Amino acid sequence: MATEYGSQPRPQFRPEATDEREHFLPPALRAPIEARTWREFGYLLLSLPISVITFTFAVTMVSLGAGLLVTFIGVPVLAAALAGCRGLAVLERTRARGLLRLDIAEPPPLRPKQNSPMGWMGAVLKSGTSWRNVLYALLHLPWAVFGFSVAVTFWTTGWTLLTYPLWQWVFPMYAGQGGIQLYGDDTHTFYLDSPIEIGLTALAGLLITMATPWLIRAMTMVDRVMVTGLLAPSRLASRVVELESDRGVVVDTAAADLRRIERDLHDGAQARLVNLAMDLGLAKEKLREDPQTAARMVDEAHGEVKTALQELRDLARGIHPAVLTDRGLDAALSSVASRCTVPVQVEVDLPYRPAAAIEGIAYFTVSELLQNISKHSGATHAMVDVWQAEDRLMIQVTDDGTGGADTASGSGLAGLAERLDAVDGILVVDSPQGGPTAVTAELPWRR
């Protein structure tokens, strides 16, 4: 297992850059000019026309298809309605990612049993994603109308009143008064034209302008919930996809382990045993003619037997050592640490033993990480910590080496991360250039 120590760290995602001057303002004053506020306001503005289109399409096509189900024509019409709603859902997910910065995955693609028009229509009609997209198209319109109305009303009112001192002069003077008329009848009128009234108007606009961004964020939270609940993959579908991926990883890992065992047996113990058989055959032939030569050959064969037995023990230890089965992780990891070329301190604090399969994966994980430290890290000291945190088994392997370990595709750590992910585990690598390196693995306590 080769780990790319010394390689450049992968670029990390950075949040959207903001104007440094904004940080000098309190959040209440900063909110009206933040990019997030204007993005979310734009989302609410676009929601109304888009929801009108999606609602009209969904109601028209689904009603038409349902009405024509008495004939065969209704089936393709209804399938086309659901397919259209799936397409509009793609637009909505894209809009939510761009304007709401919502991290939402695409649902799994359709998988018809037959690659034919009937197969595709059946897959669309049976898909729960399609019907949830239709439900979104129906429910989003009333909320879009409400969100559009509230956002536009408060936003325009706030900015209009806030900037009133700048444009109050546009109103013509009438009977010595000018500006916005709040009240008027046959007896008296009331205009916002005195300095105090203009100042109070601007103050009211400032309060509304500062409050509106939080109102917009509250309304877009409802949109986030609707998009996540109705347009994102369902939990069941996500879990099925995850299990299918994990099954593939487990199968590939098992196949790789079998190939490694076969290669080690073929190139190691098997080759030595074949040579041993040949040497013993030659010794048997020399036994009467040259007993001294035969004795020397038997002695050499005895050494080959010891070497072959040691290789078989190492191979068995790499698969699932007996000490792990008999005495648990503490003794097994101490045995691994004793064979590492770097001094390793092992601390295992477990109230009782986890599941046998989890123990095996934990042992394999530590073995691979210590092997990496021996080969690539240049460290002078390493430490292994194992403990339980609620229903999770935590493993942390640290060293004082050169750092630069990376889980980039193709590295050994990437394969180890996939192996842990197959059992709902997590691998986190913290290895800056120059070190130190800390690799943390998290496994379920039971499987």
URQUILIN-V728461 format. One record per residue. N is the residue number from 1. PHI is phi in whole degrees, -180 to 180 (none if undefined). D_LAST is the distance of its C-alpha to the last C-alpha in whole Angstrom. Layout:
{{N:PHI:D_LAST} {N:PHI:D_LAST}}
//
This chain:
{{1:none:26} {2:-105:28} {3:-109:28} {4:-86:31} {5:-71:32} {6:88:36} {7:-77:35} {8:-72:36} {9:-67:33} {10:-71:32} {11:-66:34} {12:-100:32} {13:-68:33} {14:-116:35} {15:-64:36} {16:-58:40} {17:-70:43} {18:-127:45} {19:-65:48} {20:-60:49} {21:-67:51} {22:-65:49} {23:-71:47} {24:-83:51} {25:-101:51} {26:-67:49} {27:-56:46} {28:-64:49} {29:-84:51} {30:-79:49} {31:-57:47} {32:-64:50} {33:-109:50} {34:-73:47} {35:-64:46} {36:-60:43} {37:-62:45} {38:-72:47} {39:-64:44} {40:-69:43} {41:-65:46} {42:-63:47} {43:-63:44} {44:-67:45} {45:-65:48} {46:-74:47} {47:-61:45} {48:-65:48} {49:-64:50} {50:-69:46} {51:-68:45} {52:-62:48} {53:-65:48} {54:-66:45} {55:-64:46} {56:-63:49} {57:-63:47} {58:-64:44} {59:-64:47} {60:-65:49} {61:-73:47} {62:-67:45} {63:-65:48} {64:-64:50} {65:-65:47} {66:-65:46} {67:-70:50} {68:-95:50} {69:-66:48} {70:-67:51} {71:-118:51} {72:-69:49} {73:-64:50} {74:-64:48} {75:-67:45} {76:-66:45} {77:-66:46} {78:-66:43} {79:-64:41} {80:-65:43} {81:-64:43} {82:-67:39} {83:-64:39} {84:-64:42} {85:-66:40} {86:-64:37} {87:-65:39} {88:-67:40} {89:-66:37} {90:-61:36} {91:-62:39} {92:-67:38} {93:-65:35} {94:-63:37} {95:-66:39} {96:-68:37} {97:-66:35} {98:-75:39} {99:-99:40} {100:-99:37} {101:54:35} {102:-91:32} {103:-85:29} {104:-129:28} {105:-88:27} {106:-80:29} {107:-69:27} {108:-63:26} {109:-68:30} {110:-67:31} {111:-129:30} {112:-67:33} {113:-69:33} {114:-128:36} {115:-83:38} {116:-148:41} {117:-56:42} {118:-66:41} {119:-64:38} {120:-69:38} {121:-63:39} {122:-64:37} {123:-66:34} {124:-66:35} {125:-69:36} {126:-87:33} {127:-75:31} {128:-67:30} {129:-61:30} {130:-61:34} {131:-72:34} {132:-69:33} {133:-65:35} {134:-64:38} {135:-62:37} {136:-63:37} {137:-61:40} {138:-78:42} {139:-84:40} {140:-76:41} {141:-61:45} {142:-60:46} {143:-69:43} {144:-65:45} {145:-64:48} {146:-64:48} {147:-63:46} {148:-62:49} {149:-64:52} {150:-67:50} {151:-63:50} {152:-65:53} {153:-63:55} {154:-69:54} {155:-66:53} {156:-70:57} {157:-64:58} {158:-61:57} {159:-70:58} {160:-65:62} {161:-69:62} {162:-63:61} {163:-94:64} {164:-56:66} {165:-61:69} {166:-82:69} {167:-123:70} {168:-62:72} {169:-68:75} {170:-71:75} {171:-78:76} {172:-72:79} {173:-75:81} {174:-137:83} {175:56:85} {176:79:84} {177:-128:81} {178:-160:78} {179:110:74} {180:-71:71} {181:-94:73} {182:-85:71} {183:-153:74} {184:-169:77} {185:-147:79} {186:-71:83} {187:-96:84} {188:-157:81} {189:-133:79} {190:-135:76} {191:-116:75} {192:-90:72} {193:-132:75} {194:-83:76} {195:-56:74} {196:-65:72} {197:-65:71} {198:-65:70} {199:-65:68} {200:-65:66} {201:-63:65} {202:-64:64} {203:-64:62} {204:-61:60} {205:-64:59} {206:-63:58} {207:-63:56} {208:-66:55} {209:-64:54} {210:-73:51} {211:-83:50} {212:-62:49} {213:-56:47} {214:-71:44} {215:-67:45} {216:-63:44} {217:-65:41} {218:-65:40} {219:-71:41} {220:-71:39} {221:-64:36} {222:-64:37} {223:-62:37} {224:-62:34} {225:-64:32} {226:-67:34} {227:-66:33} {228:-67:29} {229:-77:29} {230:-112:31} {231:-108:31} {232:-82:28} {233:-60:25} {234:-68:24} {235:-61:20} {236:-65:19} {237:-64:21} {238:-64:19} {239:-67:16} {240:-63:17} {241:-62:19} {242:-64:16} {243:-67:14} {244:-63:17} {245:-65:17} {246:-63:14} {247:-63:14} {248:-64:18} {249:-65:16} {250:-63:14} {251:-63:17} {252:-64:19} {253:-66:18} {254:-63:17} {255:-64:21} {256:-65:22} {257:-65:21} {258:-64:22} {259:-65:26} {260:-65:25} {261:-64:25} {262:-62:28} {263:-66:30} {264:-66:30} {265:-67:31} {266:-69:33} {267:-85:35} {268:-109:34} {269:-62:34} {270:-63:36} {271:-63:38} {272:-67:39} {273:-66:39} {274:-63:42} {275:-63:44} {276:-63:44} {277:-62:45} {278:-65:48} {279:-64:49} {280:-66:49} {281:-64:51} {282:-66:53} {283:-64:53} {284:-62:54} {285:-69:57} {286:-85:58} {287:-59:58} {288:-85:62} {289:-75:63} {290:-142:62} {291:-59:60} {292:-66:60} {293:-64:58} {294:-64:56} {295:-64:55} {296:-64:54} {297:-67:52} {298:-66:50} {299:-64:49} {300:-65:48} {301:-64:46} {302:-63:44} {303:-65:43} {304:-64:42} {305:-63:40} {306:-62:38} {307:-65:37} {308:-64:36} {309:-64:34} {310:-64:33} {311:-65:31} {312:-66:29} {313:-64:28} {314:-63:27} {315:-65:26} {316:-66:23} {317:-65:23} {318:-69:21} {319:-81:19} {320:-164:17} {321:-67:20} {322:-65:21} {323:-64:21} {324:-68:18} {325:-68:17} {326:-81:20} {327:-122:20} {328:93:17} {329:-66:17} {330:-58:20} {331:-68:22} {332:-65:20} {333:-71:21} {334:-64:24} {335:-65:25} {336:-64:24} {337:-63:26} {338:-67:29} {339:-92:29} {340:-76:29} {341:-74:33} {342:-109:33} {343:-58:32} {344:-126:29} {345:-102:28} {346:-115:25} {347:-130:23} {348:-119:20} {349:-126:20} {350:-126:17} {351:-69:17} {352:-160:15} {353:-80:13} {354:-75:9} {355:-61:7} {356:-60:9} {357:-64:7} {358:-69:7} {359:-59:11} {360:-63:12} {361:-68:11} {362:-63:13} {363:-62:16} {364:-63:16} {365:-62:16} {366:-65:19} {367:-60:21} {368:-66:21} {369:-67:23} {370:-68:25} {371:-65:26} {372:-62:27} {373:-62:29} {374:-63:31} {375:-89:32} {376:-123:32} {377:-84:32} {378:70:36} {379:-83:34} {380:-111:36} {381:-158:33} {382:-140:29} {383:-143:27} {384:-120:23} {385:-117:21} {386:-132:18} {387:-152:17} {388:-106:15} {389:-126:16} {390:57:14} {391:-104:11} {392:-126:11} {393:-98:11} {394:-104:15} {395:-132:17} {396:-134:20} {397:-117:23} {398:-122:26} {399:-149:30} {400:-103:33} {401:-80:34} {402:-79:36} {403:76:33} {404:82:33} {405:-66:29} {406:-143:28} {407:-96:25} {408:-59:28} {409:-57:27} {410:100:28} {411:-84:27} {412:-65:24} {413:-63:22} {414:-64:22} {415:-65:20} {416:-66:18} {417:-63:17} {418:-65:17} {419:-63:14} {420:-70:12} {421:-63:13} {422:-65:11} {423:-116:8} {424:64:9} {425:-100:11} {426:-135:14} {427:-124:17} {428:-121:21} {429:-115:24} {430:-121:27} {431:-144:30} {432:-67:33} {433:-61:36} {434:93:37} {435:81:34} {436:-78:32} {437:-115:29} {438:-132:26} {439:-112:22} {440:-113:19} {441:-117:16} {442:-127:13} {443:-127:9} {444:-67:7} {445:-69:7} {446:-123:4} {447:-138:0}}
//
